[in-house]
Amino acid sequence: MNNNQASTGGDNRDYLDKALDAVEKKLPGKRFQGPDAVQKNRALNEKITDAIRKGIEKVTGRKLPSKVSN
């Protein structure tokens, strides 16, 4: 169904987003279900990856390339 669309996404997904999607596939259960679940999960994933990126940048003091995290 829409699961394939979520995994292949758009061109604006960076490596961190794709890695989080891969981890989610391995874990049982889903956070949101329903007709708008893809958008809700993407929005939540974006918040999670932004927090990861900020943490990495804070620890290393270097900005991550946009290819890794936008």
All heavy atoms as TSV, in Angstrom:
chain	resi	resn	atom	element	x	y	z
A	1	MET	N	N	0.858	-1.178	0.000
A	1	MET	CA	C	0.000	0.000	0.000
A	1	MET	C	C	0.898	1.232	0.000
A	1	MET	O	O	1.728	1.393	-0.859
A	1	MET	CB	C	-0.919	-0.095	1.213
A	1	MET	CG	C	-1.992	0.938	1.255
A	1	MET	SD	S	-3.352	0.399	2.296
A	1	MET	CE	C	-3.026	1.334	3.748
A	2	ASN	N	N	0.765	2.135	0.938
A	2	ASN	CA	C	1.582	3.332	1.023
A	2	ASN	C	C	2.927	3.072	1.665
A	2	ASN	O	O	3.763	3.944	1.714
A	2	ASN	CB	C	0.857	4.428	1.810
A	2	ASN	CG	C	-0.260	5.047	1.009
A	2	ASN	OD1	O	-0.303	4.905	-0.202
A	2	ASN	ND2	N	-1.173	5.723	1.676
A	3	ASN	N	N	3.134	1.869	2.184
A	3	ASN	CA	C	4.392	1.541	2.843
A	3	ASN	C	C	5.565	1.668	1.881
A	3	ASN	O	O	6.631	2.142	2.248
A	3	ASN	CB	C	4.315	0.124	3.418
A	3	ASN	CG	C	5.161	-0.039	4.641
A	3	ASN	OD1	O	5.691	0.931	5.153
A	3	ASN	ND2	N	5.285	-1.262	5.092
A	4	ASN	N	N	5.368	1.276	0.633
A	4	ASN	CA	C	6.429	1.377	-0.357
A	4	ASN	C	C	6.716	2.832	-0.686
A	4	ASN	O	O	7.860	3.216	-0.870
A	4	ASN	CB	C	6.051	0.599	-1.624
A	4	ASN	CG	C	7.248	0.358	-2.515
A	4	ASN	OD1	O	8.383	0.460	-2.061
A	4	ASN	ND2	N	6.996	0.039	-3.762
A	5	GLN	N	N	5.691	3.660	-0.725
A	5	GLN	CA	C	5.891	5.082	-0.966
A	5	GLN	C	C	6.688	5.710	0.158
A	5	GLN	O	O	7.549	6.541	-0.078
A	5	GLN	CB	C	4.552	5.807	-1.078
A	5	GLN	CG	C	3.841	5.600	-2.376
A	5	GLN	CD	C	2.520	6.334	-2.406
A	5	GLN	OE1	O	1.877	6.539	-1.371
A	5	GLN	NE2	N	2.100	6.728	-3.584
A	6	ALA	N	N	6.419	5.307	1.382
A	6	ALA	CA	C	7.123	5.873	2.532
A	6	ALA	C	C	8.588	5.492	2.503
A	6	ALA	O	O	9.456	6.275	2.854
A	6	ALA	CB	C	6.483	5.401	3.832
A	7	SER	N	N	8.890	4.280	2.066
A	7	SER	CA	C	10.279	3.847	2.080
A	7	SER	C	C	11.078	4.434	0.932
A	7	SER	O	O	12.277	4.643	1.057
A	7	SER	CB	C	10.366	2.320	2.070
A	7	SER	OG	O	9.851	1.819	0.859
A	8	THR	N	N	10.447	4.695	-0.201
A	8	THR	CA	C	11.185	5.258	-1.317
A	8	THR	C	C	11.102	6.767	-1.348
A	8	THR	O	O	11.935	7.403	-1.967
A	8	THR	CB	C	10.692	4.683	-2.659
A	8	THR	OG1	O	9.295	4.916	-2.774
A	8	THR	CG2	C	10.991	3.203	-2.751
A	9	GLY	N	N	10.133	7.353	-0.685
A	9	GLY	CA	C	10.026	8.787	-0.445
A	9	GLY	C	C	10.349	9.670	-1.622
A	9	GLY	O	O	10.260	9.285	-2.765
A	10	GLY	N	N	10.755	10.894	-1.315
A	10	GLY	CA	C	11.116	11.851	-2.337
A	10	GLY	C	C	12.607	12.089	-2.339
A	10	GLY	O	O	13.364	11.472	-1.609
A	11	ASP	N	N	13.010	13.012	-3.193
A	11	ASP	CA	C	14.429	13.324	-3.308
A	11	ASP	C	C	14.945	14.141	-2.131
A	11	ASP	O	O	16.140	14.267	-1.951
A	11	ASP	CB	C	14.683	14.090	-4.602
A	11	ASP	CG	C	14.437	13.223	-5.814
A	11	ASP	OD1	O	14.595	11.993	-5.716
A	11	ASP	OD2	O	14.091	13.786	-6.850
A	12	ASN	N	N	14.057	14.691	-1.318
A	12	ASN	CA	C	14.478	15.555	-0.225
A	12	ASN	C	C	14.853	14.784	1.040
A	12	ASN	O	O	15.185	15.383	2.042
A	12	ASN	CB	C	13.388	16.585	0.094
A	12	ASN	CG	C	12.105	15.933	0.561
A	12	ASN	OD1	O	11.909	14.743	0.381
A	12	ASN	ND2	N	11.227	16.716	1.143
A	13	ARG	N	N	14.817	13.447	1.001
A	13	ARG	CA	C	15.169	12.648	2.172
A	13	ARG	C	C	16.671	12.418	2.175
A	13	ARG	O	O	17.244	12.009	1.187
A	13	ARG	CB	C	14.420	11.324	2.147
A	13	ARG	CG	C	12.923	11.546	2.316
A	13	ARG	CD	C	12.117	10.290	2.263
A	13	ARG	NE	N	12.655	9.297	3.152
A	13	ARG	CZ	C	12.899	8.038	2.783
A	13	ARG	NH1	N	12.638	7.644	1.578
A	13	ARG	NH2	N	13.383	7.185	3.643
A	14	ASP	N	N	17.291	12.698	3.303
A	14	ASP	CA	C	18.732	12.527	3.425
A	14	ASP	C	C	19.044	11.161	4.027
A	14	ASP	O	O	18.152	10.365	4.309
A	14	ASP	CB	C	19.334	13.656	4.262
A	14	ASP	CG	C	18.630	13.817	5.590
A	14	ASP	OD1	O	18.346	12.795	6.235
A	14	ASP	OD2	O	18.374	14.951	5.996
A	15	TYR	N	N	20.321	10.862	4.210
A	15	TYR	CA	C	20.739	9.563	4.728
A	15	TYR	C	C	20.208	9.301	6.131
A	15	TYR	O	O	19.865	8.175	6.463
A	15	TYR	CB	C	22.259	9.455	4.726
A	15	TYR	CG	C	22.872	9.326	3.355
A	15	TYR	CD1	C	24.064	9.952	3.045
A	15	TYR	CD2	C	22.263	8.581	2.360
A	15	TYR	CE1	C	24.637	9.830	1.799
A	15	TYR	CE2	C	22.813	8.467	1.110
A	15	TYR	CZ	C	24.008	9.083	0.828
A	15	TYR	OH	O	24.566	8.962	-0.406
A	16	LEU	N	N	20.131	10.329	6.940
A	16	LEU	CA	C	19.627	10.159	8.306
A	16	LEU	C	C	18.149	9.762	8.299
A	16	LEU	O	O	17.733	8.880	9.052
A	16	LEU	CB	C	19.845	11.451	9.092
A	16	LEU	CG	C	20.029	11.368	10.587
A	16	LEU	CD1	C	21.091	10.354	10.974
A	16	LEU	CD2	C	20.394	12.724	11.145
A	17	ASP	N	N	17.359	10.372	7.413
A	17	ASP	CA	C	15.948	10.007	7.275
A	17	ASP	C	C	15.807	8.566	6.803
A	17	ASP	O	O	14.980	7.804	7.309
A	17	ASP	CB	C	15.232	10.928	6.282
A	17	ASP	CG	C	15.083	12.340	6.788
A	17	ASP	OD1	O	14.976	12.520	8.014
A	17	ASP	OD2	O	15.074	13.270	5.958
A	18	LYS	N	N	16.606	8.187	5.831
A	18	LYS	CA	C	16.544	6.824	5.297
A	18	LYS	C	C	16.976	5.804	6.346
A	18	LYS	O	O	16.401	4.716	6.432
A	18	LYS	CB	C	17.412	6.710	4.055
A	18	LYS	CG	C	16.862	7.506	2.886
A	18	LYS	CD	C	17.774	7.449	1.695
A	18	LYS	CE	C	17.242	8.308	0.569
A	18	LYS	NZ	N	18.134	8.316	-0.588
A	19	ALA	N	N	17.965	6.152	7.150
A	19	ALA	CA	C	18.421	5.242	8.207
A	19	ALA	C	C	17.324	5.048	9.246
A	19	ALA	O	O	17.083	3.919	9.700
A	19	ALA	CB	C	19.685	5.785	8.861
A	20	LEU	N	N	16.644	6.111	9.619
A	20	LEU	CA	C	15.555	5.998	10.590
A	20	LEU	C	C	14.417	5.148	10.027
A	20	LEU	O	O	13.831	4.329	10.744
A	20	LEU	CB	C	15.048	7.384	10.992
A	20	LEU	CG	C	13.985	7.418	12.074
A	20	LEU	CD1	C	14.465	6.750	13.359
A	20	LEU	CD2	C	13.575	8.845	12.359
A	21	ASP	N	N	14.108	5.311	8.756
A	21	ASP	CA	C	13.077	4.478	8.127
A	21	ASP	C	C	13.470	3.001	8.160
A	21	ASP	O	O	12.633	2.138	8.404
A	21	ASP	CB	C	12.841	4.904	6.679
A	21	ASP	CG	C	12.056	6.195	6.566
A	21	ASP	OD1	O	11.430	6.600	7.568
A	21	ASP	OD2	O	12.072	6.794	5.481
A	22	ALA	N	N	14.737	2.705	7.919
A	22	ALA	CA	C	15.203	1.318	7.948
A	22	ALA	C	C	15.074	0.726	9.346
A	22	ALA	O	O	14.669	-0.432	9.507
A	22	ALA	CB	C	16.654	1.245	7.468
A	23	VAL	N	N	15.392	1.511	10.363
A	23	VAL	CA	C	15.261	1.040	11.748
A	23	VAL	C	C	13.792	0.786	12.076
A	23	VAL	O	O	13.456	-0.221	12.711
A	23	VAL	CB	C	15.874	2.062	12.734
A	23	VAL	CG1	C	15.508	1.738	14.163
A	23	VAL	CG2	C	17.379	2.118	12.567
A	24	GLU	N	N	12.911	1.659	11.627
A	24	GLU	CA	C	11.488	1.494	11.895
A	24	GLU	C	C	10.930	0.220	11.272
A	24	GLU	O	O	10.033	-0.408	11.823
A	24	GLU	CB	C	10.696	2.693	11.384
A	24	GLU	CG	C	10.875	3.914	12.235
A	24	GLU	CD	C	10.139	5.116	11.684
A	24	GLU	OE1	O	9.795	5.125	10.478
A	24	GLU	OE2	O	9.912	6.041	12.454
A	25	LYS	N	N	11.444	-0.160	10.113
A	25	LYS	CA	C	10.980	-1.387	9.467
A	25	LYS	C	C	11.350	-2.618	10.290
A	25	LYS	O	O	10.639	-3.610	10.276
A	25	LYS	CB	C	11.579	-1.510	8.074
A	25	LYS	CG	C	10.941	-0.591	7.073
A	25	LYS	CD	C	11.532	-0.814	5.710
A	25	LYS	CE	C	10.929	0.119	4.686
A	25	LYS	NZ	N	11.496	-0.102	3.367
A	26	LYS	N	N	12.474	-2.553	10.988
A	26	LYS	CA	C	12.934	-3.680	11.795
A	26	LYS	C	C	12.170	-3.808	13.104
A	26	LYS	O	O	12.063	-4.891	13.656
A	26	LYS	CB	C	14.435	-3.543	12.111
A	26	LYS	CG	C	15.319	-3.496	10.896
A	26	LYS	CD	C	15.452	-4.859	10.289
A	26	LYS	CE	C	16.405	-4.786	9.114
A	26	LYS	NZ	N	16.468	-6.027	8.401
A	27	LEU	N	N	11.653	-2.703	13.620
A	27	LEU	CA	C	10.954	-2.710	14.903
A	27	LEU	C	C	9.478	-3.046	14.701
A	27	LEU	O	O	8.865	-2.602	13.742
A	27	LEU	CB	C	11.075	-1.347	15.580
A	27	LEU	CG	C	12.486	-0.892	15.924
A	27	LEU	CD1	C	12.466	0.518	16.483
A	27	LEU	CD2	C	13.133	-1.843	16.907
A	28	PRO	N	N	8.899	-3.803	15.620
A	28	PRO	CA	C	7.480	-4.141	15.487
A	28	PRO	C	C	6.586	-2.938	15.805
A	28	PRO	O	O	6.952	-2.073	16.589
A	28	PRO	CB	C	7.277	-5.243	16.519
A	28	PRO	CG	C	8.348	-5.010	17.537
A	28	PRO	CD	C	9.512	-4.418	16.791
A	29	GLY	N	N	5.438	-2.892	15.178
A	29	GLY	CA	C	4.460	-1.850	15.455
A	29	GLY	C	C	4.688	-0.598	14.643
A	29	GLY	O	O	5.706	-0.423	13.992
A	30	LYS	N	N	3.711	0.259	14.672
A	30	LYS	CA	C	3.782	1.536	13.973
A	30	LYS	C	C	3.321	2.623	14.927
A	30	LYS	O	O	2.490	2.403	15.786
A	30	LYS	CB	C	2.886	1.526	12.742
A	30	LYS	CG	C	3.282	0.487	11.724
A	30	LYS	CD	C	2.476	0.694	10.472
A	30	LYS	CE	C	2.672	-0.435	9.514
A	30	LYS	NZ	N	3.777	-0.352	8.662
A	31	ARG	N	N	3.855	3.814	14.744
A	31	ARG	CA	C	3.464	4.928	15.613
A	31	ARG	C	C	2.079	5.435	15.264
A	31	ARG	O	O	1.222	5.562	16.099
A	31	ARG	CB	C	4.484	6.040	15.510
A	31	ARG	CG	C	5.769	5.711	16.208
A	31	ARG	CD	C	6.608	6.929	16.270
A	31	ARG	NE	N	6.966	7.346	14.931
A	31	ARG	CZ	C	8.194	7.398	14.468
A	31	ARG	NH1	N	9.186	7.086	15.235
A	31	ARG	NH2	N	8.443	7.783	13.250
A	32	PHE	N	N	1.871	5.764	13.992
A	32	PHE	CA	C	0.581	6.292	13.554
A	32	PHE	C	C	-0.001	5.360	12.504
A	32	PHE	O	O	0.719	4.829	11.681
A	32	PHE	CB	C	0.732	7.693	12.949
A	32	PHE	CG	C	1.206	8.720	13.925
A	32	PHE	CD1	C	2.474	9.247	13.838
A	32	PHE	CD2	C	0.376	9.166	14.926
A	32	PHE	CE1	C	2.922	10.200	14.731
A	32	PHE	CE2	C	0.805	10.119	15.829
A	32	PHE	CZ	C	2.082	10.635	15.728
A	33	GLN	N	N	-1.295	5.195	12.553
A	33	GLN	CA	C	-1.989	4.400	11.555
A	33	GLN	C	C	-3.182	5.187	11.058
A	33	GLN	O	O	-3.724	6.022	11.764
A	33	GLN	CB	C	-2.441	3.072	12.154
A	33	GLN	CG	C	-1.286	2.204	12.585
A	33	GLN	CD	C	-1.750	0.919	13.249
A	33	GLN	OE1	O	-2.917	0.774	13.586
A	33	GLN	NE2	N	-0.832	-0.008	13.422
A	34	GLY	N	N	-3.581	4.932	9.838
A	34	GLY	CA	C	-4.728	5.627	9.271
A	34	GLY	C	C	-4.359	6.248	7.947
A	34	GLY	O	O	-3.246	6.095	7.443
A	35	PRO	N	N	-5.313	6.987	7.368
A	35	PRO	CA	C	-5.090	7.541	6.028
A	35	PRO	C	C	-3.980	8.593	5.962
A	35	PRO	O	O	-3.336	8.747	4.942
A	35	PRO	CB	C	-6.438	8.153	5.658
A	35	PRO	CG	C	-7.172	8.303	6.938
A	35	PRO	CD	C	-6.635	7.272	7.882
A	36	ASP	N	N	-3.736	9.315	7.044
A	36	ASP	CA	C	-2.704	10.350	7.023
A	36	ASP	C	C	-1.463	9.927	7.810
A	36	ASP	O	O	-0.658	10.769	8.210
A	36	ASP	CB	C	-3.249	11.671	7.546
A	36	ASP	CG	C	-3.793	11.565	8.966
A	36	ASP	OD1	O	-3.967	10.435	9.455
A	36	ASP	OD2	O	-4.045	12.616	9.575
A	37	ALA	N	N	-1.277	8.631	7.997
A	37	ALA	CA	C	-0.170	8.117	8.805
A	37	ALA	C	C	1.193	8.439	8.194
A	37	ALA	O	O	2.133	8.741	8.928
A	37	ALA	CB	C	-0.302	6.610	8.995
A	38	VAL	N	N	1.305	8.397	6.880
A	38	VAL	CA	C	2.594	8.648	6.234
A	38	VAL	C	C	3.078	10.061	6.541
A	38	VAL	O	O	4.236	10.267	6.907
A	38	VAL	CB	C	2.500	8.420	4.703
A	38	VAL	CG1	C	3.779	8.847	4.008
A	38	VAL	CG2	C	2.192	6.964	4.410
A	39	GLN	N	N	2.188	11.039	6.442
A	39	GLN	CA	C	2.574	12.415	6.710
A	39	GLN	C	C	2.923	12.615	8.181
A	39	GLN	O	O	3.883	13.312	8.502
A	39	GLN	CB	C	1.449	13.385	6.310
A	39	GLN	CG	C	1.224	13.487	4.823
A	39	GLN	CD	C	0.326	12.379	4.286
A	39	GLN	OE1	O	-0.270	11.631	5.043
A	39	GLN	NE2	N	0.248	12.273	2.982
A	40	LYS	N	N	2.153	12.012	9.077
A	40	LYS	CA	C	2.438	12.143	10.507
A	40	LYS	C	C	3.758	11.497	10.869
A	40	LYS	O	O	4.554	12.069	11.621
A	40	LYS	CB	C	1.320	11.510	11.332
A	40	LYS	CG	C	0.055	12.305	11.369
A	40	LYS	CD	C	-0.971	11.623	12.253
A	40	LYS	CE	C	-2.256	12.385	12.331
A	40	LYS	NZ	N	-3.244	11.708	13.179
A	41	ASN	N	N	4.018	10.306	10.324
A	41	ASN	CA	C	5.281	9.627	10.606
A	41	ASN	C	C	6.465	10.404	10.033
A	41	ASN	O	O	7.513	10.495	10.669
A	41	ASN	CB	C	5.263	8.202	10.058
A	41	ASN	CG	C	4.409	7.270	10.886
A	41	ASN	OD1	O	4.241	7.474	12.077
A	41	ASN	ND2	N	3.861	6.256	10.253
A	42	ARG	N	N	6.310	10.968	8.844
A	42	ARG	CA	C	7.389	11.763	8.252
A	42	ARG	C	C	7.692	12.987	9.091
A	42	ARG	O	O	8.848	13.338	9.300
A	42	ARG	CB	C	7.004	12.225	6.853
A	42	ARG	CG	C	7.219	11.187	5.848
A	42	ARG	CD	C	8.219	11.566	4.794
A	42	ARG	NE	N	8.356	10.368	3.995
A	42	ARG	CZ	C	7.845	10.216	2.798
A	42	ARG	NH1	N	7.245	11.212	2.220
A	42	ARG	NH2	N	7.965	9.076	2.175
A	43	ALA	N	N	6.641	13.655	9.575
A	43	ALA	CA	C	6.837	14.847	10.394
A	43	ALA	C	C	7.556	14.491	11.693
A	43	ALA	O	O	8.480	15.194	12.111
A	43	ALA	CB	C	5.499	15.511	10.696
A	44	LEU	N	N	7.163	13.394	12.309
A	44	LEU	CA	C	7.821	12.959	13.538
A	44	LEU	C	C	9.257	12.528	13.266
A	44	LEU	O	O	10.169	12.863	14.024
A	44	LEU	CB	C	7.035	11.824	14.191
A	44	LEU	CG	C	7.536	11.364	15.546
A	44	LEU	CD1	C	7.571	12.522	16.541
A	44	LEU	CD2	C	6.640	10.264	16.082
A	45	ASN	N	N	9.470	11.816	12.165
A	45	ASN	CA	C	10.828	11.406	11.800
A	45	ASN	C	C	11.728	12.613	11.553
A	45	ASN	O	O	12.903	12.598	11.901
A	45	ASN	CB	C	10.813	10.518	10.560
A	45	ASN	CG	C	10.346	9.119	10.853
A	45	ASN	OD1	O	10.068	8.785	11.996
A	45	ASN	ND2	N	10.246	8.310	9.825
A	46	GLU	N	N	11.177	13.644	10.962
A	46	GLU	CA	C	11.962	14.848	10.701
A	46	GLU	C	C	12.391	15.502	12.006
A	46	GLU	O	O	13.531	15.949	12.145
A	46	GLU	CB	C	11.156	15.827	9.838
A	46	GLU	CG	C	11.972	16.941	9.258
A	46	GLU	CD	C	13.074	16.483	8.316
A	46	GLU	OE1	O	12.876	15.501	7.591
A	46	GLU	OE2	O	14.143	17.119	8.315
A	47	LYS	N	N	11.498	15.527	12.986
A	47	LYS	CA	C	11.852	16.081	14.294
A	47	LYS	C	C	12.942	15.245	14.961
A	47	LYS	O	O	13.873	15.785	15.564
A	47	LYS	CB	C	10.622	16.140	15.200
A	47	LYS	CG	C	9.622	17.187	14.794
A	47	LYS	CD	C	8.430	17.188	15.720
A	47	LYS	CE	C	7.374	18.178	15.266
A	47	LYS	NZ	N	6.208	18.160	16.159
A	48	ILE	N	N	12.825	13.926	14.840
A	48	ILE	CA	C	13.823	13.036	15.441
A	48	ILE	C	C	15.179	13.228	14.782
A	48	ILE	O	O	16.195	13.376	15.470
A	48	ILE	CB	C	13.365	11.566	15.338
A	48	ILE	CG1	C	12.142	11.338	16.232
A	48	ILE	CG2	C	14.492	10.607	15.709
A	48	ILE	CD1	C	11.455	10.005	16.008
A	49	THR	N	N	15.225	13.254	13.457
A	49	THR	CA	C	16.506	13.401	12.769
A	49	THR	C	C	17.101	14.790	12.985
A	49	THR	O	O	18.324	14.932	13.041
A	49	THR	CB	C	16.386	13.096	11.260
A	49	THR	OG1	O	15.379	13.926	10.676
A	49	THR	CG2	C	16.049	11.636	11.030
A	50	ASP	N	N	16.261	15.809	13.130
A	50	ASP	CA	C	16.774	17.149	13.439
A	50	ASP	C	C	17.447	17.160	14.810
A	50	ASP	O	O	18.511	17.768	14.985
A	50	ASP	CB	C	15.650	18.189	13.416
A	50	ASP	CG	C	15.225	18.563	12.013
A	50	ASP	OD1	O	15.945	18.219	11.054
A	50	ASP	OD2	O	14.153	19.187	11.872
A	51	ALA	N	N	16.842	16.481	15.772
A	51	ALA	CA	C	17.442	16.408	17.110
A	51	ALA	C	C	18.761	15.647	17.074
A	51	ALA	O	O	19.736	16.046	17.725
A	51	ALA	CB	C	16.473	15.740	18.083
A	52	ILE	N	N	18.817	14.560	16.303
A	52	ILE	CA	C	20.071	13.797	16.166
A	52	ILE	C	C	21.148	14.672	15.536
A	52	ILE	O	O	22.286	14.714	15.997
A	52	ILE	CB	C	19.832	12.521	15.340
A	52	ILE	CG1	C	18.948	11.548	16.113
A	52	ILE	CG2	C	21.153	11.862	14.964
A	52	ILE	CD1	C	18.453	10.370	15.293
A	53	ARG	N	N	20.771	15.378	14.452
A	53	ARG	CA	C	21.733	16.236	13.757
A	53	ARG	C	C	22.269	17.324	14.689
A	53	ARG	O	O	23.477	17.560	14.760
A	53	ARG	CB	C	21.081	16.890	12.536
A	53	ARG	CG	C	22.004	17.852	11.796
A	53	ARG	CD	C	21.287	18.599	10.693
A	53	ARG	NE	N	20.005	19.169	11.081
A	53	ARG	CZ	C	19.852	20.302	11.732
A	53	ARG	NH1	N	20.886	21.010	12.098
A	53	ARG	NH2	N	18.638	20.758	12.022
A	54	LYS	N	N	21.374	17.969	15.439
A	54	LYS	CA	C	21.805	19.027	16.360
A	54	LYS	C	C	22.724	18.474	17.439
A	54	LYS	O	O	23.695	19.123	17.822
A	54	LYS	CB	C	20.586	19.699	16.996
A	54	LYS	CG	C	19.843	20.589	16.036
A	54	LYS	CD	C	18.613	21.190	16.681
A	54	LYS	CE	C	17.825	21.996	15.665
A	54	LYS	NZ	N	16.588	22.532	16.250
A	55	GLY	N	N	22.424	17.268	17.927
A	55	GLY	CA	C	23.282	16.642	18.931
A	55	GLY	C	C	24.666	16.344	18.398
A	55	GLY	O	O	25.672	16.603	19.062
A	56	ILE	N	N	24.730	15.817	17.176
A	56	ILE	CA	C	26.029	15.520	16.556
A	56	ILE	C	C	26.814	16.802	16.337
A	56	ILE	O	O	28.013	16.872	16.609
A	56	ILE	CB	C	25.833	14.755	15.232
A	56	ILE	CG1	C	25.301	13.351	15.514
A	56	ILE	CG2	C	27.131	14.683	14.440
A	56	ILE	CD1	C	24.873	12.591	14.280
A	57	GLU	N	N	26.142	17.834	15.845
A	57	GLU	CA	C	26.821	19.104	15.597
A	57	GLU	C	C	27.295	19.740	16.896
A	57	GLU	O	O	28.360	20.357	16.932
A	57	GLU	CB	C	25.913	20.052	14.827
A	57	GLU	CG	C	25.700	19.624	13.384
A	57	GLU	CD	C	24.732	20.503	12.623
A	57	GLU	OE1	O	24.121	21.409	13.227
A	57	GLU	OE2	O	24.579	20.275	11.411
A	58	LYS	N	N	26.530	19.579	17.961
A	58	LYS	CA	C	26.929	20.148	19.248
A	58	LYS	C	C	28.160	19.436	19.795
A	58	LYS	O	O	29.079	20.078	20.303
A	58	LYS	CB	C	25.766	20.035	20.240
A	58	LYS	CG	C	26.036	20.672	21.569
A	58	LYS	CD	C	24.817	20.603	22.465
A	58	LYS	CE	C	25.100	21.274	23.800
A	58	LYS	NZ	N	23.933	21.213	24.679
A	59	VAL	N	N	28.191	18.113	19.684
A	59	VAL	CA	C	29.311	17.330	20.202
A	59	VAL	C	C	30.573	17.539	19.370
A	59	VAL	O	O	31.661	17.738	19.916
A	59	VAL	CB	C	28.949	15.824	20.254
A	59	VAL	CG1	C	30.157	14.970	20.531
A	59	VAL	CG2	C	27.885	15.580	21.308
A	60	THR	N	N	30.435	17.517	18.044
A	60	THR	CA	C	31.614	17.616	17.181
A	60	THR	C	C	32.021	19.056	16.899
A	60	THR	O	O	33.176	19.302	16.572
A	60	THR	CB	C	31.367	16.913	15.836
A	60	THR	OG1	O	30.303	17.565	15.141
A	60	THR	CG2	C	31.052	15.448	16.023
A	61	GLY	N	N	31.062	19.982	16.981
A	61	GLY	CA	C	31.359	21.373	16.658
A	61	GLY	C	C	31.437	21.627	15.159
A	61	GLY	O	O	31.841	22.690	14.730
A	62	ARG	N	N	31.045	20.640	14.371
A	62	ARG	CA	C	31.086	20.766	12.913
A	62	ARG	C	C	29.696	20.543	12.336
A	62	ARG	O	O	28.936	19.731	12.831
A	62	ARG	CB	C	32.045	19.746	12.327
A	62	ARG	CG	C	33.475	19.976	12.772
A	62	ARG	CD	C	34.386	18.893	12.314
A	62	ARG	NE	N	34.382	18.824	10.862
A	62	ARG	CZ	C	35.304	18.219	10.156
A	62	ARG	NH1	N	36.298	17.608	10.758
A	62	ARG	NH2	N	35.236	18.189	8.845
A	63	LYS	N	N	29.403	21.261	11.277
A	63	LYS	CA	C	28.110	21.120	10.597
A	63	LYS	C	C	28.137	19.886	9.711
A	63	LYS	O	O	29.114	19.636	9.015
A	63	LYS	CB	C	27.850	22.368	9.771
A	63	LYS	CG	C	26.459	22.448	9.196
A	63	LYS	CD	C	26.211	23.840	8.651
A	63	LYS	CE	C	24.907	23.921	7.943
A	63	LYS	NZ	N	23.773	24.007	8.829
A	64	LEU	N	N	27.055	19.113	9.743
A	64	LEU	CA	C	26.947	17.921	8.899
A	64	LEU	C	C	26.659	18.326	7.459
A	64	LEU	O	O	25.932	19.295	7.219
A	64	LEU	CB	C	25.813	17.019	9.385
A	64	LEU	CG	C	26.046	16.238	10.663
A	64	LEU	CD1	C	24.784	15.473	11.051
A	64	LEU	CD2	C	27.182	15.275	10.496
A	65	PRO	N	N	27.188	17.597	6.495
A	65	PRO	CA	C	26.866	17.883	5.100
A	65	PRO	C	C	25.373	17.675	4.833
A	65	PRO	O	O	24.742	16.826	5.464
A	65	PRO	CB	C	27.689	16.865	4.306
A	65	PRO	CG	C	28.647	16.271	5.261
A	65	PRO	CD	C	28.126	16.512	6.630
A	66	SER	N	N	24.825	18.409	3.892
A	66	SER	CA	C	23.391	18.306	3.611
A	66	SER	C	C	23.025	16.934	3.056
A	66	SER	O	O	21.881	16.510	3.162
A	66	SER	CB	C	22.958	19.392	2.623
A	66	SER	OG	O	23.649	19.242	1.407
A	67	LYS	N	N	23.978	16.226	2.503
A	67	LYS	CA	C	23.724	14.886	1.992
A	67	LYS	C	C	23.392	13.933	3.149
A	67	LYS	O	O	22.586	13.016	3.002
A	67	LYS	CB	C	24.947	14.387	1.244
A	67	LYS	CG	C	24.768	13.096	0.515
A	67	LYS	CD	C	26.013	12.771	-0.279
A	67	LYS	CE	C	25.808	11.585	-1.159
A	67	LYS	NZ	N	26.984	11.279	-1.943
A	68	VAL	N	N	23.994	14.160	4.305
A	68	VAL	CA	C	23.765	13.333	5.474
A	68	VAL	C	C	22.500	13.786	6.189
A	68	VAL	O	O	21.664	12.983	6.572
A	68	VAL	CB	C	24.974	13.373	6.436
A	68	VAL	CG1	C	24.684	12.603	7.696
A	68	VAL	CG2	C	26.199	12.826	5.743
A	69	SER	N	N	22.373	15.067	6.407
A	69	SER	CA	C	21.201	15.606	7.092
A	69	SER	C	C	20.957	17.029	6.634
A	69	SER	O	O	21.833	17.880	6.754
A	69	SER	CB	C	21.424	15.571	8.607
A	69	SER	OG	O	20.323	16.116	9.271
A	70	ASN	N	N	19.733	17.278	6.135
A	70	ASN	CA	C	19.441	18.618	5.622
A	70	ASN	C	C	18.877	19.522	6.654
A	70	ASN	O	O	18.406	19.436	7.618
A	70	ASN	CB	C	18.503	18.563	4.435
A	70	ASN	CG	C	17.242	17.774	4.682
A	70	ASN	OD1	O	16.942	17.380	5.792
A	70	ASN	ND2	N	16.528	17.512	3.630
